[in-house]
Amino acid sequence: MGVGMSHQLQSILKTLPQFRMRAAALCWGVRIAVSVLVCWVAGGSRDSGIVDAASTRHPPIPKAWFDARGVCVFPLSAGALPQSRDELNKSLLGAWSSALALPDPAKVISIEGGRYPAVESLRIDVSDGTMHTRKKEEKLRPDGKPQSRLGVGRFEFVGEPLLCDKARLNVNLSAEKVRLDLEHDRSGRPILLLADAQIGKLTFEATPDDLARVVLATAKEMAAPYGVDIVSTSVQIEAQTPRSVTAKLHISTRVGFIPAGMAFKAHVDIDDSMNARLTGLTVDGDEALGPLIVGLLRPGLSKYEGKTRPLISFPSREMHLHDLQIRVDDSVHLTADFGN
């Protein structure tokens, strides 16, 4: 095997486990939609107002299969943290206009009632917005130093549908008695971070083909720097019960001019305490290089077989996942209840 081919093989080995984890998150509905719910949050609170930053540092969170911190952040436009309702409106709209191509930006943000920093309702409607999947975005990493709080009586996030590389994904999130922390991420960008919600519900719906399109777009983006061509992906999801799901993912690639196919399979059982047990984790290879690659992947995957962990950890201990239900017909339907 030539030096160039060896380098590409090393590259695909580095990236494929990440593809598997991202795709599994989509299939199980656990992380909601890795490339879809980029930074959507409903947070809540029983109080609101400006608070001292040192008093609200987030405590350590037990390790879970998925850290919700990455999908519990609302980006704000660059500059100072909003100090009024009008500044909040402009900052949110500016951030979402940068993240999505929106059909009518004037209808995206709706804030009503209350006296800032407390409002009766906050609605973000990005329906028919198109994701900029080829626009590389840095991850928002909260610095854990809130500078103020925003209290919201009722929060809504609506994307019915969201468009991503021809995929149509329906998302609806609502929460009551919400608190959002205003802070910066580690690079200094202003953000809103989920802090607490008394009651929250999220619904997500997409066809397996649409999920495969999102996985393909994500995989292509991740593999491009390594010179690996992701040819196609397919996703199959079977729900034995609303909390027992089997997910299958097939990835077809080319390493140079040589094809390599990998088929991942995993089963997840979620108990009443929202702990998830991973079993039946397998990977098989096909085409020319597939068997060689999966032989090197199997030892790394085996350490997760039979493991049980909390399904999701939230940015603060006040937030918990109370229930998760998955139903599969022509589409995958997920409903998650969360709150304090």
Helices and strands as residue ranges (DSSP letters): H 3-28, G 53-56, E 66-67, G 68-71, E 73-75, H 85-99, E 100-101, G 105-107, E 109-112, E 118-125, E 129-131, E 148-164, E 167-184, E 190-206, H 208-223, G 224-226, E 228-241, E 244-255, E 258-270, E 275-286, H 290-302, E 308-310, E 312-313, E 320-328, E 332-339
